[in-house]
């Protein structure tokens, strides 16, 4: 489960700034046949975007995205020669389009599609189990590219000035390691699931 705040600041009828921060932890029991004990994975997914309204239905947006995965192994994983890994942190730009489609009354559909391009590096605090011949404090640079998509149904509760939405999200990212002195070419991340939001609207 990922959770966190979302904020939107409206400057005019055409421009608004949005910020989303998602945080979550999960366990990994096995990775490519290597038993990980009950390693704790921490994921952060954050977006900051400026939106421009094209018409009553469509907006375009551009902004920045930050992704990170931290791994804290425990139990029997120390026998592989490491205590903590901060393997995956990247930051870059995104560009996309969103659509808001009225259905009936206070019910409407919402969808987004965006592309992203990120730069980052993997850091290993001690000898890495995947590359045992590499020296300690290994740092590997890479670039990432892919897309985010979201579709949901939303309902505006006028009495509470709140929009509640339920839908799904799909994220596809490739981390490209080509050009580094390692045997790894790329890692593919596919993330999908159910989304639920409640947004309170107010005027300062």
C-alpha positions as CSV (number, residue, x, y, z in Angstrom):
1,X,0.0,0.0,0.0
2,X,1.2,3.5,-0.9
3,X,-0.3,6.5,0.8
4,X,0.3,10.3,1.1
5,X,-1.0,13.8,0.4
6,X,-2.1,15.5,-2.8
7,X,-2.3,19.2,-3.2
8,X,-3.6,21.4,-6.0
9,X,-3.3,25.2,-6.1
10,X,-5.4,27.1,-8.7
11,X,-3.9,30.3,-10.0
12,X,-6.5,31.1,-12.6
13,X,-9.2,29.4,-14.7
14,X,-6.4,28.0,-17.0
15,X,-3.4,27.3,-14.7
16,X,-3.0,25.2,-11.5
17,X,-0.1,23.5,-9.8
18,X,-0.4,20.0,-8.4
19,X,1.8,18.0,-6.0
20,X,1.5,14.3,-5.1
21,X,3.6,12.4,-2.6
22,X,3.2,8.6,-2.1
23,X,5.1,6.5,0.4
24,X,4.9,2.8,1.3
25,X,6.8,-0.2,2.7
26,X,6.6,-3.8,1.7
27,X,8.4,-7.1,2.3
28,X,10.3,-9.1,-0.3
29,X,10.8,-12.8,0.4
30,X,12.8,-13.7,-2.7
31,X,14.6,-11.9,-5.6
32,X,15.7,-13.9,-8.7
33,X,16.0,-17.0,-6.6
34,X,18.0,-15.3,-3.8
35,X,16.3,-15.5,-0.4
36,X,16.0,-12.0,1.0
37,X,14.9,-13.0,4.6
38,X,12.1,-10.5,5.2
39,X,13.8,-7.5,3.6
40,X,11.9,-4.2,4.0
41,X,11.5,-2.2,0.7
42,X,10.6,1.5,1.1
43,X,9.2,3.3,-2.0
44,X,8.7,7.0,-2.6
45,X,6.9,8.3,-5.7
46,X,6.4,12.1,-5.9
47,X,5.2,14.4,-8.7
48,X,5.1,18.2,-9.1
49,X,3.4,19.5,-12.2
50,X,2.0,22.7,-13.8
51,X,-1.3,22.2,-15.6
52,X,-2.8,24.2,-18.4
53,X,-6.5,23.9,-19.3
54,X,-7.1,23.5,-23.1
55,X,-10.9,23.4,-22.8
56,X,-13.6,22.1,-20.5
57,X,-12.4,18.5,-20.9
58,X,-8.7,18.4,-21.5
59,X,-5.5,19.7,-19.7
60,X,-1.8,19.3,-20.5
61,X,0.8,19.3,-17.8
62,X,4.6,19.3,-17.4
63,X,6.7,18.9,-14.3
64,X,9.2,16.9,-12.2
65,X,9.1,13.4,-10.9
66,X,11.1,11.7,-8.1
67,X,11.3,7.9,-7.5
68,X,13.3,6.0,-4.9
69,X,13.5,2.4,-3.6
70,X,15.4,1.8,-0.3
71,X,16.1,-1.8,0.8
72,X,16.9,-2.7,4.4
73,X,17.8,-6.4,4.5
74,X,17.6,-8.4,7.8
75,X,17.5,-11.9,9.2
76,X,19.7,-14.2,7.1
77,X,20.6,-11.7,4.4
78,X,23.8,-10.4,6.2
79,X,25.5,-13.6,5.1
80,X,25.6,-12.3,1.6
81,X,27.9,-9.5,2.7
82,X,25.8,-6.4,3.0
83,X,23.9,-4.6,5.7
84,X,22.0,-1.9,3.9
85,X,21.4,-1.0,0.3
86,X,20.1,2.3,-1.1
87,X,19.8,1.1,-4.6
88,X,17.5,3.2,-6.7
89,X,16.9,7.0,-6.7
90,X,16.1,9.0,-9.7
91,X,14.7,12.4,-10.7
92,X,13.6,13.9,-14.0
93,X,10.9,15.4,-16.2
94,X,7.4,14.4,-17.2
95,X,4.9,15.5,-19.8
96,X,1.3,14.4,-20.2
97,X,-2.4,15.1,-20.8
98,X,-5.5,14.6,-18.6
99,X,-9.2,14.4,-19.3
100,X,-12.3,15.1,-17.2
101,X,-15.5,13.7,-18.7
102,X,-18.9,14.6,-17.1
103,X,-21.1,11.5,-16.8
104,X,-24.2,12.7,-14.9
105,X,-24.9,15.2,-12.2
106,X,-21.9,15.3,-9.8
107,X,-20.4,12.1,-11.3
108,X,-17.6,12.3,-13.8
109,X,-14.7,10.3,-15.2
110,X,-11.0,11.2,-15.0
111,X,-8.0,9.9,-16.8
112,X,-4.3,10.8,-17.2
113,X,-1.5,9.6,-19.4
114,X,2.1,10.9,-19.1
115,X,5.6,10.1,-20.3
116,X,8.7,10.5,-18.1
117,X,12.5,10.6,-18.4
118,X,14.6,10.3,-15.3
119,X,18.3,10.2,-14.4
120,X,19.7,8.5,-11.3
121,X,22.1,6.1,-9.7
122,X,22.2,2.9,-7.6
123,X,24.2,2.9,-4.4
124,X,25.4,-0.1,-2.4
125,X,26.7,0.4,1.1
126,X,28.8,-2.8,1.1
127,X,29.6,-5.6,-1.3
128,X,26.6,-6.3,-3.5
129,X,25.1,-9.8,-3.8
130,X,24.2,-9.3,-7.5
131,X,27.7,-8.2,-8.4
132,X,30.0,-9.9,-5.9
133,X,33.2,-9.0,-7.8
134,X,32.6,-5.3,-7.7
135,X,34.2,-3.2,-5.0
136,X,32.4,-1.7,-2.0
137,X,30.4,1.6,-2.2
138,X,29.4,0.7,-5.8
139,X,27.7,3.5,-7.7
140,X,25.9,2.8,-11.0
141,X,24.4,5.6,-13.2
142,X,21.4,5.0,-15.4
143,X,18.5,6.7,-17.2
144,X,14.9,5.7,-16.9
145,X,12.0,6.2,-19.3
146,X,8.4,5.1,-19.3
147,X,4.8,6.2,-18.7
148,X,2.1,6.6,-16.0
149,X,-1.6,6.1,-16.6
150,X,-4.6,6.6,-14.4
151,X,-8.3,6.2,-14.8
152,X,-11.0,6.7,-12.2
153,X,-14.6,7.6,-11.5
154,X,-15.1,10.6,-9.2
155,X,-18.1,12.0,-7.3
156,X,-18.4,15.5,-5.9
157,X,-20.1,15.7,-2.5
158,X,-21.3,19.3,-2.6
159,X,-22.3,19.5,1.1
160,X,-18.8,18.6,2.1
161,X,-16.9,20.4,-0.7
162,X,-15.1,17.1,-1.3
163,X,-14.4,14.9,-4.4
164,X,-14.1,11.2,-3.8
165,X,-12.6,9.1,-6.6
166,X,-11.9,5.4,-7.1
167,X,-9.9,3.9,-10.0
168,X,-6.7,2.2,-11.1
169,X,-3.1,3.1,-12.0
170,X,-0.6,1.5,-14.2
171,X,3.1,2.5,-14.3
172,X,5.7,1.1,-16.7
173,X,9.4,2.1,-16.4
174,X,12.7,0.9,-17.9
175,X,15.9,1.7,-16.1
176,X,18.7,1.6,-18.8
177,X,22.2,0.6,-17.5
178,X,23.9,0.3,-20.9
179,X,27.2,2.1,-21.0
180,X,28.2,1.0,-17.4
181,X,30.9,-1.6,-16.8
182,X,28.4,-4.2,-15.6
183,X,26.6,-7.1,-17.2
184,X,23.2,-5.7,-16.5
185,X,21.5,-3.9,-19.5
186,X,18.2,-2.8,-18.0
187,X,15.6,-3.4,-15.2
188,X,11.9,-3.2,-16.0
189,X,9.4,-1.9,-13.3
190,X,5.7,-2.6,-13.8
191,X,3.5,-1.2,-11.0
192,X,-0.3,-1.3,-11.0
193,X,-3.2,-1.2,-8.5
194,X,-6.3,0.4,-7.1
195,X,-6.4,4.1,-6.2
196,X,-8.6,5.9,-3.8
197,X,-8.6,9.7,-3.1
198,X,-10.6,12.2,-1.1
199,X,-10.0,15.9,-2.0
200,X,-11.3,18.8,0.0
201,X,-11.9,22.0,-1.9
202,X,-11.7,25.5,-0.3
203,X,-10.9,29.1,-1.1
204,X,-8.5,30.9,1.2
